[in-house]
Amino acid sequence: MRPDFETAWRRRFETFGREHEDDAGIAGWSEAGLQARFRNFARSWRPAAAGAFWLDAGCGAGTYARTLASSGQHVLALDYSLPSLVKARSRAQEQPLLWVAGDVTALPLRSDSFDGVVCFGVLQSLSGPERAISELARVLRPDGELWVDALNARCLPNLFGRWRAKARGQETRLRYDTVGILKRALREGGFRSVRISWVPILPERLRFAQALLESRVVRWLLGALPWLGSAVSHAYVLTARR
C-alpha cells in the first residue's frame, strides 16, 4: 500500500464533506450503496438497553449515529473530516449526540468507555485494519459489541474491477479485506463470537434489482453458502464481542 494512501483518503473525505449535502455524498457512497448498507444494519441491529453508550467511529454524515440516538442510546459520533462533522451535527437537530473530531486509528477517548461501537465505511481508507481494530477494542467495555464493515476482497466483480484497473496501469483507490484477514485481526484484538453478514450491492444502474438480492430467500442462501456470499457480495459486516 502506498505510504500516501491514508493521507489521500483523508483529503477526499474532507472534500466530500465540503462539496456534498446528502448523506451518501458526504460519506463517499452512491445513494443506492448507502441505502443498501443501512438496510442491512437496520435488519440485524437490535437496540441495547436504553441509555447504553455507543460510539460511531467514522460517522460521516451521521446516518448511523442518528439511528442509534433515536432508539434511546447515548451516542458519541467521531470523524476526522471536520466539514463532515459540521454537516452531520446540523442534521441531528435536537438529538442529544456528542461530536468529536478524531482519527479511528488513534482515538482521543478513554479506555473501557462504550457498550457498543459501529465503524462503517472506514477500513477501506486505511492501509490495514489492525490499528483501528486495536483502538476500537480499547474503548469498548468488556462484553462490548462491535459492528465493522469492509469491502470484500473475494467478490468476483471487485476482483474483475481491480484486474481491469491493473491492466490499464491505474491505481486502485480502495483497499479490500478478505473475511479471514479481518476475523484474524478481531481475534488478535481480543474479540470473540464473530458473526458475518454479507452485503451484496448492485451498481447504481442496476438498483432496480437490488430488492431481489435483499429478499429473505437470497439472504438465507448467502448465509447458508458462504462461498456464494463471498463471490457476489460487494461488502460484508462482522459483529463481535470484546
C-alpha positions, 0 to 999 in steps of 0.5 A: 500500500502506498505510504500516501494512501491514508493521507489521500483518503483523508483529503477526499473525505474532507472534500466530500464533506465540503462539496456534498449535502446528502448523506451518501455524498458526504460519506463517499457512497452512491445513494443506492450503496448507502441505502443498501448498507443501512438496510442491512444494519437496520435488519440485524441491529437490535437496540441495547438497553436504553441509555447504553453508550455507543460510539460511531467511529467514522460517522460521516454524515451521521446516518448511523449515529442518528439511528442509534440516538433515536432508539434511546442510546447515548451516542458519541459520533467521531470523524476526522473530516471536520466539514463532515462533522459540521454537516452531520451535527446540523442534521441531528437537530435536537438529538442529544449526540456528542461530536468529536473530531478524531482519527479511528486509528488513534482515538482521543477517548478513554479506555473501557468507555462504550457498550457498543461501537459501529465503524462503517465505511472506514477500513477501506481508507486505511492501509490495514485494519489492525490499528483501528481494530486495536483502538476500537477494542480499547474503548469498548467495555468488556462484553462490548459489541462491535459492528465493522464493515469492509469491502470484500476482497473475494467478490468476483466483480471487485476482483474483475474491477481491480484486474481491469484497473491493473491492466490499464496501469491505474491505481486502485483507490480502495483497499479490500479485506478478505473475511479471514484477514479481518476475523484474524485481526478481531481475534488478535484484538481480543474479540470473540463470537464473530458473526458475518453478514454479507452485503451484496450491492448492485451498481447504481444502474442496476438498483432496480434489482437490488430488492431481489438480492435483499429478499429473505430467500437470497439472504438465507442462501448467502448465509447458508453458502458462504462461498456464494456470499463471498463471490457476489457480495460487494461488502460484508459486516462482522459483529463481535464481542470484546 
